Amino acid sequence: MNLEFHHINFVADDVGRLHEFYTDVLGLDDIPIQSFPRTASSEDAGYDGDIRFATDGGMQMHLAERDFKVAFKNGHVINPVEKGHIAFRTDDLAAFLKLLDAKGVPYSDYGTAFSKEWHQVFFQDPEGNVIEVHQQVSTMG
């Protein structure tokens, strides 16, 4: 099972302003939103907040509109767009979930609620920081 750092997610009330800061001031490149197919949101599932993406060519920044109710809406405990999170990509999410279970780490499995192409799981470190681990759906067995 491989695990690699993938992105940092910052949340904001004004995503456009935050994106402008990272692209204009720090010189990161915009990643077109079309590069991230989203799952349709409904009254009781998903996320329809404003999102933008930027990159230095390797690391990505995902900038999302703060939503205090997304965990309740999706029937989960952990809210990845309340204060933001860091994210890792794996090539074997099932093995990673077995590791979390063995270590007694509770998690919220959002599946593809946010992205059509990623199966996302969120959990917290001992200080309450939210961590995402995801696998591209096309690589899941």
Residue, then its C-alpha position, 0 to 999 in steps of 0.5 A: m500500500n502506497l501513501e503519498f501527500h496529495h493536497i492541502n484543503f483550506v476553507a474560506d467564506d470567499v473562495g475567489r478571494l483566497h484563490e486570487f491570493y494564492t495565484d496572484v501573490l504566490g504565483l500558483d497556477d490555476i487548475p480548471i474546475q473541469s479537471f475535478p468532476r463533482t458528484a451532484s449534491s442533493e438535500d441529504a448528500g454531497y457538497d455544493g459549495d464553491i471550490r477552486f484549485a491551484t498548484d505549484g506543479g506538484m502539490q495541490m491546494h483545494l480551496a473550498e467554501r466553509d460549510f458547517k453542516v456538511a457532516f450532518k447532511n451526509g450522515h457523518v461525524i467528521n466535517p472536512v470543510e469546516k476548518g480544512h484538512i490535509a490529504f493523502r492518496t493511496d493505491d489501496l484504500a481497503a488496506f488503509l481502512k484495515l489499518l485504521d480499524a486495527k489502530g482503533v482510529p474512527y473515520s467517516d467514509y464519504g465514498t464519492a459524495f464529493s468527487k465522482e473520481w475519488h473515494q474519500v475517507f476522513f479521520q482525525d489525528p490526536e489533536g483533532n486535525v482532519i486528514e483525508v485519504h483517498q483512492q482514485v475510483s478507476t484504480m479500485g479493485 
